[in-house]
Amino acid sequence: MRMMPLRQHNIEASRLVLGCMGLGGGWDESPITADHLKQGREVVDAALSIGINMFDHADIYTRGKAEKVFGQVLKDSPGLREQMIIQSKCGIKFADGQGLPGRFDFSREHILTSVDGILERLGIEYLDILLLHRPDALMEAEEVGDAIQLLKSSGKVRAFGVSNMSEGQIRLLQAYSSEPFIVNQLEMSLEKIGFLENGVHVNQLAARDNVFPEGTLEYCQLNGIQIQAWSPLARGIYSGRDVSEHKESVQATAKLVQHYAAEKSTTAEAIVLAWLMKHPAQIQPVIGTANPDRIQACADAEKVVLTRDEWYTLYVSSRGVPLP
């Protein structure tokens, strides 16, 4: 088994990441409560208990409250920050209620201001990794590169990456950045299988309907870029969520996951994650739940061994049709 790309960059990250999008309550201006802080502590404790040392944020998560809750957890436990790898994301702006829509912004000013806000909310001096959240159609790559150099030289950010980007977009950014982009976070799961369909549909008409950017997976593998998967548990559709109204392939795959979980004396969550992690790209799942029990249900993900036949059986079941 190859070494994780992050570890190639001397970042000793756990194979699983805890996504902190669910902390802080609703996506509104309501205040943080004692219950939100309690949940934050429980979630962090659950993650640490199964060996997770990497935590994923974004400045927009619950409108900044997720980072504030996490920051209070760090404040209450001196020394905890040194045990963690913390990454956050910037580049998305909400609609402002005065006619401006939700939009993206990779301007130098916005990136720099966003990082200052992230560090303040988290109560930390630096980010281990900053990701550019979603591609900005008006992105000036030179301006992004300038912001990155300032953040690096100031010590505010130690490493950089992207989220939801294609090979071409990363290449453009890299051409104007003195720092390597070492992460690309994409939606990938047993449900979202476009990253595989690109390969099996080479020279097939079905390739026209695939939105996963062609060549991106291979580019990341060749260039030491850690592929992180957001929503790797597919919102629980294979691990206990009611799927009676879902299509037949989802129902059949959920039953198959449960079968393998029982056969291997583990959880459905572990099977779903192990399926993703078996891919040679060394995919790093970002678990987005704020439920401590569900976090702990992921504990066996690295231990579960799926055979090639089991892996393909799950893949074909999710497809709902035979391979070409």
N, C-alpha and C positions, 0 to 999 in steps of 0.2 A: 504494500500500500504506500502510495506517495505521501510525502509530507504536505500538510495544508499550506497553501500559498502564504497565509499570514505568518506562519511560523518560518517560512523561508525569508520573510522580512523581519525576523527576530521579534515578532509579536506573539507571545505565548498564549494565544486565545483558546478557549474551550471550543469543542466541536459544535456545541449548541450555543445560541445567543438568545438572551431574553429580550424580546421587544417590549418596550414600555408604553405603547400607545394607549393601553387601557387604564393607566393610572390617572388620578386627579378628577374622576367623575365625568360630567358631560362636556360636550364641545360647545361651551357657552361661557358666559362671564360669571357664573355662580361661584361663590367662594369655596376654597378648599376646607374640608371639614376634618374633624378628628378621625372619622371613619376612613376617609381617604388616606390619611397618614398611616393608620393602622394597616390598611390594605397594602400600602407601599412597603412597609416593613415585612409583612408576611410574604409578599411576592419575592422580595430580595432574599429573604431567608430560605424560601423554597428553592430558588435558583441556586444559591450557594450550596445548599445541601446535596444537590445532585451534580456538583462540580462545574456549574456554569460560572464563568468569571467575566463574561463579556455582555454588555448591556447596550441596547440600541434605542436611541431617542430621535426625535425630530422637533424643531422649534414650534411646529404647528400642533403637536399632539395635545389634545384637549386644551388648545389655545395657550400653551405654555405651562399649564398646570401639571402635566406629567413630569416635566423637568423640575418644577418647584417641589413636588412631593418627593421625588428621588433625592433632590438636594437636601431636604430635611432629614431623610434617612441617613445620608452621609454625615450630616452635621451631628446627628444623635449618636453616631458610632465612629469616633475618631480612629483613624487608621484604616477604615474600610476602603476608602478610595484607592489606597495603594495596592489593594488586592484585586482591583478591577481594571478592565479595559472598557472605556466608555467612548462610544461614538454617537454623533448626532448628525442631523441633516438640516440643510437650509435651502431656500430657493422658491418656496411656495408662499404666495400671499393670498389671504382670504378676501372675498368680496367685502367692501367696507360699508355697505348700507347706504352709500351716497351715489350710487350709479356705477361704481367700478366693479367689474366682475372678479372672480377668482382668477389669479394669473401667476406666472412664473417670473422670477427675477434673479439673474446671475450677474447683475451689475456689481462692480467692485465695491461700491458703497453699501449695497444691500448685504453682500456676503460678509463684509467686515463688521457691520452693525449687528447682523444676525449672530455671529460668533460671540460678540460681546454680551449679547442678551442670553445666549445659551450658557455661557460660563457663569454669568450672574445668577441665573435661575438654579443651576446645579450647585452653585457655591464652590466651584473648583477653579484651579488656575490654568488648566490646559485640557484640551480634548486629545484623546489618543488618536482618533480618526474623525475627520469631517467628510460627510458625503454631500454631493450636490444632488438634490432630491429628485427633480424631474426636469427633462430637457427644456430649456428656455429658447423659444424660437428666435429671440432677438439676442442671443448670447454672442458676445464678442470674446473670442477665445483668448486674445491678448490681455483683455481686462481681467478675465478669470485668473490667468496665470500671474498677473501682477498681485491680485488679492492673495493668492496662495503663497507667493513668495513673502509677502508681508506677514501673513499669519505664521508661517514657518519661522521666519527670522525673529519674530517677537516671542516665540515659544508658546503661543496660544494654541497651536495645533501641531501635532507631531507627524501625522500622516493623512493622506487624502484618498478619496474614492468617489464613486458616483452611484446613482441608483436609477434603474429603469432606462438605461442607455444602451445603444447599439455599438458595434465595433467602430463604425465610422465616426460617431460622436466622440467616443473615447480617443480615437486617433487624433481628431482635430484638437481636442483639449490638450492632449499630451504634447503636441507639437509646440505649444506655447507655454508649457509648464516645466519648470526645472525640477519639480517633484513628481515622482511616479504616482500614478493612480493605482492603488493596490486592492480596491474592492469594487465590485459591481453587484448591486442588490436588485434582484428581479423576482417577479412572481413565478414560482415553480412549485409543483406538488404532484401528487398522484392524480389530482383532478386537472391541473393546468400542465398538460404534457406537451405543449408546443415545442419546448426545448429538445424533445426527442423526435417529434413528428418532422421537424426540419430535416433530420438526417434520413429517416426511413422513407420520406417522400421525395427524395432527390429523383428528378426525371419523372415525377408523377403529377397528374393534374391537381391532386389534392393539395399540393404545395401552395397553390394560389390562395387558399383560405387560411393559411397559417400566419399569425401576426408576430410570432416570436422572431426577432431579427436574425436573419441567416448569417452564420459565421461568427456570431458573438460568443457563443460558448467556446468554440475552438480558439478564438483570439485570446480570450481570458486564460484558457489553459496554457497557451504558448507563451504568454507574457507575465506569468506569475500573479495574475489578478484573482483575488479570492471571490468566488461566486457565492453570494449569500441569497438564500431563498426566503422571500417574505410570503406569509400565509402558507407555510409548508404543511400545516395540518388541514388545509382546505376547509376552514371554518367548522371542523368537526363532523363533516358529512360521512366520514368513514370510521368515526370513533365515538359513536353514541348519539349523534343528533338524529332526529326523526327525518327519515328520507322517503317516507311513504308517498310523498307527492313528487319525488324526483324521478328522473328517467330510469329505465330498467338497468342500464349499465352502472349507474351509481349505486342502486340497491344491491346488485349482484357483487360489486366490488366491496361494498361495506360488509357483506356476509363473508366474503373471502378473507378480508382483513381480520374479522373476528375469528374465523377458522384458524388462521395462522397464529393469531395471538394465543388462542387456547392451546394449540399444538406446541407452541414454544414457551408456554407458561409465562407470558408477558402481557403487555397492554396493547390495545389497538393503536394508541398514539406511537408506541415504540416501533410497531410494524410500519406505519406510514412514514415515519422519519427514516427508519433503516432503509426503506425502499429508495428514498431520495438520496441518502448518503452512500449507497452502493455505487452510484455513478462515478466513473473515474475522474470527474472534474473536482472531486473533493468538496462537494457542495456543503455549505454551512447554513443549516436551517435557523431562521429567526422566529422563535416561538412567540406568538403575539397574545397569548392568554394572560389574564390577570387573576386567574384562579389557581391558588397554590396547589390544590389537589391535582389539577390537570398538568401543572408544571412537573410535579413529582411523577406523574404517569409517563413522562418522557424519559425517565431515568435510564431505562434499558436500551435506548436507541442505539448507542454505540456497541452494545454487547450482542444485539440480535444479529444473527447471520442468516441472510436469505440466500438460497442457492440461485444459480442462474435461471433455472426453470421456474422457481417461485417468483423471482423478479419479473420474468417475462409473462407469467400467468397474471400477475397483478396489472402489468402494463396493458396487456391485450384486453383484460376485463374492463379497465378504465376507458380504453378506446371504444369499446362496444362493437367493434368489427375486427375481423382478422387482419393481421399485417399483410401488406401487399406482396 
